[in-house]
Amino acid sequence: MSRYDIAIVGAGMAGAGLAAALAGEARVLLLEAEDRPGYHSTGRSAAFWSETYGGPMIQPLTSASRAALAPFLSPRGCIHLADADGVDALAALADEFAGSAVPLRPLSRPELETRLPGLRPGWEQGLAEPTCADIDVAALHASCLRAAGAGLVVNARLQAAERREGYWSIATTSGGFEAGILVNAAGAWADAVALLAGEKPLGITPYRRTIVQLRTDPPAPADLPLIVDALEHFYFKPEAGGRLWLSPHDETLSAPCDCAPEELDVAIAIDRLERVVDWRIAAVEHKWAGLRSFAPDRLPVYGFSDSSRGFFWCAGQGGFGIQTAPAASALAAGLLLGRPAGAIDPAPYSAVRFA
């Protein structure tokens, strides 16, 4: 039976990023339940980097990740858009980040019309977030897997994990392994993995998010910013060939699964878009859904459990796991290796905060 210092369950962005951060400092095993890593949430991301996304408690991780993400970013910009119902939410967003390093600038109706052609009446206010960027998620994930230099085993769904004589004995559908530390980076399956290891679940809950690719008339401008509703009823951004990626910003409770979009959510997304711009929907070309998993307080969880058995949480990243991956991976690696905390305080993300 192969023995490792650290076994990471889940080879999506969380697991791959952590393995890369540990490269050269520990013998690491990556266990992936699917036949390829990144099949679930990582491969279904809307692929943008926004310092406001997730709120002020996520922003330090996002901002600290920018330098490492730079090779995978391309400029996009973002407009937070408000109608009469969303004015207070827009003001609250500005207040949340007042005094921070995140640049936000109010936009008038004429400025909005210039940036978003075909804008319907009623959308009178906006906030520009110029630092927002697109992320090449596939390239980032592949880079982390290469940098990890770790043993990657696919089709290795966890069946059981038992602590024996200072090591985890790990049974998977691809064989057995041993490791001193077991890391739970299983995304939507994080609580299920904890139970298989005899650990207390933390209430990591998955929610479905829908994305639709549309062909519109006129085509979506290539330089269109990411457009986000202040009330979180939609967001959309352009893709190659004049296509548009659109989400109704849905958050539907789901069991951990290979989720698929619901036709009702697709229809809601299109209806909300048509209330914003006067573009004609020429075709629905593609649609998909992914799971975003949250802890009860909607902050990620990085750290050892309180069981003193070498069980480590790297879970609950919600929809911001990719944009925070470099800083979160460095934070988690430091905790695993017993390094002093860096610039980011790990306490708000501790796994024992729920005790």
C-alpha positions as CSV (number, residue, x, y, z in Angstrom):
1,M,0.0,0.0,0.0
2,S,1.5,3.4,-1.1
3,R,2.1,5.8,1.8
4,Y,2.0,9.6,1.4
5,D,2.5,12.6,3.7
6,I,-0.8,14.1,2.5
7,A,-3.7,12.7,0.5
8,I,-6.1,15.2,-1.0
9,V,-9.6,14.1,-1.9
10,G,-10.7,16.1,-4.9
11,A,-8.6,17.3,-7.8
12,G,-10.7,20.3,-8.8
13,M,-9.3,23.8,-8.4
14,A,-9.1,23.5,-4.6
15,G,-7.3,20.2,-4.5
16,A,-5.0,21.0,-7.5
17,G,-4.1,24.4,-6.2
18,L,-3.3,23.1,-2.8
19,A,-1.2,20.3,-4.2
20,A,0.7,22.8,-6.3
21,A,1.4,25.0,-3.2
22,L,2.8,21.9,-1.4
23,A,5.0,20.8,-4.3
24,G,8.5,19.9,-3.1
25,E,7.6,20.1,0.6
26,A,5.5,17.0,1.0
27,R,4.7,13.7,-0.8
28,V,1.2,14.4,-2.0
29,L,-1.5,12.2,-3.4
30,L,-4.5,13.6,-5.4
31,L,-7.6,11.4,-5.4
32,E,-10.2,12.2,-8.0
33,A,-13.6,10.4,-8.1
34,E,-14.2,11.2,-11.8
35,D,-12.2,10.0,-14.9
36,R,-10.7,13.5,-15.2
37,P,-10.0,16.3,-12.7
38,G,-12.1,19.5,-12.8
39,Y,-15.2,17.8,-14.2
40,H,-17.7,19.4,-11.8
41,S,-17.5,23.0,-10.5
42,T,-14.1,23.9,-11.9
43,G,-15.0,23.0,-15.4
44,R,-18.3,24.9,-15.3
45,S,-17.2,28.2,-14.0
46,A,-18.3,31.6,-15.4
47,A,-14.6,32.3,-15.4
48,F,-14.3,35.9,-14.0
49,W,-12.1,37.5,-11.4
50,S,-13.9,40.3,-9.4
51,E,-12.7,41.7,-6.1
52,T,-16.2,42.5,-5.0
53,Y,-17.5,39.0,-5.7
54,G,-18.2,37.2,-2.4
55,G,-18.1,40.4,-0.3
56,P,-15.5,42.0,1.9
57,M,-14.5,38.8,3.7
58,I,-13.5,37.1,0.4
59,Q,-11.9,40.2,-1.1
60,P,-8.5,39.8,0.7
61,L,-8.1,36.3,-0.8
62,T,-9.2,37.5,-4.2
63,S,-6.9,40.6,-4.2
64,A,-3.9,38.6,-2.9
65,S,-4.4,36.1,-5.8
66,R,-4.1,38.6,-8.5
67,A,-0.4,38.5,-9.1
68,A,-0.3,34.7,-9.4
69,L,-3.3,34.7,-11.6
70,A,-1.9,37.4,-14.0
71,P,-0.8,35.0,-16.7
72,F,-4.4,33.6,-16.8
73,L,-6.3,36.9,-16.7
74,S,-7.5,39.1,-19.6
75,P,-9.1,42.6,-19.1
76,R,-12.9,42.6,-18.9
77,G,-14.2,45.2,-16.5
78,C,-17.5,45.0,-14.7
79,I,-20.6,47.1,-14.3
80,H,-22.9,46.7,-11.3
81,L,-26.3,47.8,-12.7
82,A,-29.3,49.0,-10.8
83,D,-32.9,49.8,-11.6
84,A,-35.2,51.7,-9.1
85,D,-35.5,48.6,-6.9
86,G,-31.7,48.0,-6.9
87,V,-30.5,51.5,-5.9
88,D,-30.2,50.7,-2.2
89,A,-28.3,47.5,-3.0
90,L,-25.9,49.4,-5.3
91,A,-25.3,52.0,-2.5
92,A,-24.7,49.2,0.0
93,L,-22.1,47.6,-2.3
94,A,-20.3,51.0,-2.6
95,D,-20.4,51.4,1.2
96,E,-19.0,47.8,1.8
97,F,-15.9,48.6,-0.2
98,A,-15.4,52.3,0.7
99,G,-11.9,52.8,2.0
100,S,-10.7,49.5,0.5
101,A,-8.2,49.2,-2.4
102,V,-11.1,48.1,-4.7
103,P,-11.8,50.8,-7.3
104,L,-15.5,51.5,-7.8
105,R,-16.8,54.5,-9.8
106,P,-20.4,55.6,-10.2
107,L,-21.8,55.6,-13.7
108,S,-24.5,57.9,-15.1
109,R,-27.2,56.8,-17.5
110,P,-25.3,58.3,-20.5
111,E,-22.2,56.4,-19.5
112,L,-24.2,53.2,-19.1
113,E,-25.6,53.6,-22.6
114,T,-22.1,53.9,-24.0
115,R,-20.9,50.8,-22.3
116,L,-24.1,48.7,-22.8
117,P,-25.7,49.3,-26.1
118,G,-29.5,48.7,-26.2
119,L,-30.0,49.4,-22.5
120,R,-33.7,49.7,-21.8
121,P,-35.2,52.6,-19.8
122,G,-35.3,52.2,-16.0
123,W,-31.7,51.2,-15.5
124,E,-30.3,54.6,-14.5
125,Q,-27.4,53.8,-12.1
126,G,-24.3,51.7,-12.1
127,L,-20.9,51.2,-10.5
128,A,-17.8,50.5,-12.7
129,E,-15.3,47.9,-11.3
130,P,-12.5,48.3,-13.9
131,T,-10.2,45.7,-12.4
132,C,-12.5,42.8,-13.2
133,A,-11.0,40.3,-15.6
134,D,-11.7,37.0,-17.4
135,I,-9.9,33.9,-16.1
136,D,-8.6,31.1,-18.4
137,V,-9.8,28.4,-15.9
138,A,-8.7,25.4,-17.9
139,A,-5.2,26.8,-18.3
140,L,-5.0,27.7,-14.6
141,H,-6.2,24.3,-13.5
142,A,-3.8,22.5,-15.8
143,S,-0.9,24.6,-14.6
144,C,-1.6,23.7,-11.0
145,L,-1.8,20.0,-11.9
146,R,1.6,20.2,-13.6
147,A,3.2,22.2,-10.8
148,A,1.9,19.8,-8.2
149,G,4.1,17.0,-9.4
150,A,1.8,14.9,-7.3
151,G,0.5,11.4,-7.8
152,L,-2.9,11.8,-9.4
153,V,-5.3,8.9,-9.3
154,V,-8.6,9.2,-11.2
155,N,-11.7,7.1,-10.9
156,A,-10.7,6.9,-7.2
157,R,-14.0,7.6,-5.4
158,L,-13.5,7.5,-1.6
159,Q,-15.1,4.4,0.0
160,A,-13.7,4.6,3.5
161,A,-11.0,6.2,5.5
162,E,-9.9,5.0,8.9
163,R,-7.2,6.4,11.2
164,R,-4.7,3.6,12.2
165,E,-1.5,4.0,14.1
166,G,-0.9,7.6,13.1
167,Y,-1.9,7.2,9.4
168,W,-5.1,7.3,7.4
169,S,-5.9,4.0,5.7
170,I,-7.8,5.1,2.6
171,A,-10.0,2.8,0.5
172,T,-11.0,4.0,-3.0
173,T,-12.4,2.5,-6.1
174,S,-8.9,2.5,-7.5
175,G,-7.2,0.8,-4.6
176,G,-5.9,1.5,-1.2
177,F,-3.5,4.2,0.1
178,E,-2.1,5.6,3.3
179,A,-1.4,9.1,4.3
180,G,-0.4,11.0,7.5
181,I,-2.9,13.8,6.7
182,L,-6.2,13.5,4.8
183,V,-7.4,16.7,3.1
184,N,-11.1,17.2,2.2
185,A,-11.2,19.2,-1.0
186,A,-14.3,17.4,-2.3
187,G,-16.5,20.4,-3.1
188,A,-20.2,19.5,-3.0
189,W,-19.2,16.1,-1.5
190,A,-17.2,17.6,1.4
191,D,-19.6,16.6,4.1
192,A,-20.0,13.1,2.6
193,V,-16.2,12.7,2.7
194,A,-16.1,13.8,6.3
195,L,-18.7,11.2,7.3
196,L,-16.7,8.4,5.5
197,A,-13.7,9.5,7.5
198,G,-15.6,9.4,10.8
199,E,-15.5,13.2,11.1
200,K,-18.3,15.7,11.9
201,P,-19.8,17.3,8.8
202,L,-19.8,21.1,8.9
203,G,-23.0,21.7,6.9
204,I,-21.3,22.3,3.5
205,T,-24.3,22.8,1.3
206,P,-24.3,22.7,-2.6
207,Y,-26.5,25.0,-4.7
208,R,-27.1,24.8,-8.4
209,R,-26.1,27.7,-10.7
210,T,-27.2,27.9,-14.3
211,I,-25.3,29.3,-17.3
212,V,-26.8,29.8,-20.8
213,Q,-24.8,30.6,-24.0
214,L,-26.9,32.7,-26.4
215,R,-26.5,34.1,-29.9
216,T,-28.1,37.5,-29.9
217,D,-29.0,40.1,-32.5
218,P,-27.1,42.3,-32.4
219,P,-24.1,40.1,-31.4
220,A,-22.7,40.8,-27.9
221,P,-19.9,43.4,-28.2
222,A,-16.5,41.9,-27.7
223,D,-15.6,44.7,-25.3
224,L,-18.8,44.4,-23.2
225,P,-18.0,44.4,-19.5
226,L,-19.3,41.8,-17.2
227,I,-22.8,43.1,-16.3
228,V,-24.0,42.2,-12.8
229,D,-27.4,43.1,-11.3
230,A,-27.1,44.9,-8.0
231,L,-29.9,42.7,-6.6
232,E,-28.2,39.6,-7.9
233,H,-30.9,38.6,-10.3
234,F,-28.6,38.1,-13.3
235,Y,-25.1,38.5,-14.7
236,F,-23.9,38.2,-18.3
237,K,-20.7,38.7,-20.3
238,P,-19.5,38.2,-23.9
239,E,-17.8,35.2,-25.3
240,A,-16.0,34.4,-28.5
241,G,-17.9,35.0,-31.8
242,G,-20.4,37.5,-30.4
243,R,-22.0,35.0,-28.1
244,L,-23.2,35.8,-24.6
245,W,-22.9,33.9,-21.4
246,L,-25.9,34.6,-19.1
247,S,-26.9,33.4,-15.7
248,P,-30.1,34.1,-13.7
249,H,-27.9,34.1,-10.6
250,D,-29.9,31.2,-9.3
251,E,-29.0,29.4,-6.1
252,T,-31.1,26.3,-5.8
253,L,-30.5,23.7,-3.1
254,S,-29.2,20.5,-4.5
255,A,-27.8,17.1,-3.5
256,P,-24.2,16.5,-4.6
257,C,-24.5,15.3,-8.2
258,D,-23.6,15.8,-11.8
259,C,-26.3,18.6,-12.1
260,A,-28.0,19.8,-15.2
261,P,-29.9,23.0,-16.0
262,E,-33.6,23.3,-15.5
263,E,-35.6,24.7,-18.4
264,L,-37.4,27.1,-16.0
265,D,-34.1,28.6,-15.0
266,V,-33.1,29.1,-18.6
267,A,-36.4,30.8,-19.3
268,I,-36.0,33.0,-16.2
269,A,-32.5,34.0,-17.3
270,I,-33.7,35.0,-20.8
271,D,-36.7,36.9,-19.4
272,R,-34.4,38.9,-17.1
273,L,-32.0,39.7,-20.0
274,E,-34.8,41.0,-22.1
275,R,-35.8,43.4,-19.4
276,V,-32.3,44.9,-19.5
277,V,-31.5,45.2,-23.2
278,D,-33.5,45.3,-26.4
279,W,-31.4,42.6,-28.1
280,R,-33.2,39.7,-29.9
281,I,-32.4,36.2,-28.7
282,A,-31.5,34.4,-32.0
283,A,-30.6,31.0,-30.4
284,V,-29.9,29.2,-27.2
285,E,-26.7,27.4,-28.2
286,H,-25.6,25.8,-25.0
287,K,-26.7,25.5,-21.4
288,W,-25.2,23.9,-18.3
289,A,-25.2,24.0,-14.5
290,G,-22.7,23.6,-11.7
291,L,-22.7,23.4,-8.0
292,R,-21.5,26.1,-5.6
293,S,-20.9,24.8,-2.1
294,F,-21.1,27.0,1.0
295,A,-20.5,26.6,4.7
296,P,-23.3,27.9,7.0
297,D,-21.7,31.4,7.2
298,R,-20.8,31.4,3.5
299,L,-17.0,31.7,4.2
300,P,-14.6,29.0,3.0
301,V,-13.2,26.5,5.4
302,Y,-9.4,26.0,5.6
303,G,-7.8,24.2,8.5
304,F,-7.7,21.0,10.7
305,S,-10.8,19.7,12.3
306,D,-10.9,19.6,16.1
307,S,-10.6,15.8,16.2
308,S,-6.7,15.8,16.3
309,R,-6.7,13.0,13.8
310,G,-5.0,14.8,10.9
311,F,-8.2,15.7,9.0
312,F,-8.0,19.0,7.1
313,W,-10.8,20.9,5.5
314,C,-10.3,22.8,2.2
315,A,-13.9,23.3,1.2
316,G,-16.9,25.7,1.0
317,Q,-15.4,28.0,-1.6
318,G,-18.8,28.9,-3.1
319,G,-18.5,30.5,-6.5
320,F,-15.2,32.2,-5.7
321,G,-12.8,29.2,-5.3
322,I,-11.1,29.9,-8.6
323,Q,-10.5,33.6,-8.2
324,T,-9.1,33.1,-4.7
325,A,-7.2,29.8,-5.5
326,P,-3.5,31.1,-5.2
327,A,-4.0,32.9,-1.9
328,A,-6.3,30.2,-0.5
329,S,-3.9,27.5,-1.5
330,A,-0.9,29.3,0.1
331,L,-2.9,29.9,3.3
332,A,-4.0,26.2,3.5
333,A,-0.5,25.0,2.7
334,G,0.9,27.1,5.5
335,L,-1.6,25.7,8.0
336,L,-0.8,22.1,6.8
337,L,3.0,22.6,7.2
338,G,2.8,24.6,10.4
339,R,4.1,27.9,9.1
340,P,3.3,31.2,10.7
341,A,0.3,33.0,9.2
342,G,1.1,35.5,6.5
343,A,-0.7,38.7,5.6
344,I,-4.1,37.0,5.6
345,D,-5.6,36.0,9.0
346,P,-6.7,32.4,8.8
347,A,-9.0,32.7,11.8
348,P,-12.2,33.7,9.9
349,Y,-11.8,30.5,7.7
350,S,-10.9,28.1,10.5
351,A,-12.6,24.7,10.5
352,V,-13.2,24.9,14.3
353,R,-15.2,28.2,14.1
354,F,-18.4,26.2,14.1
355,A,-17.7,24.4,17.4
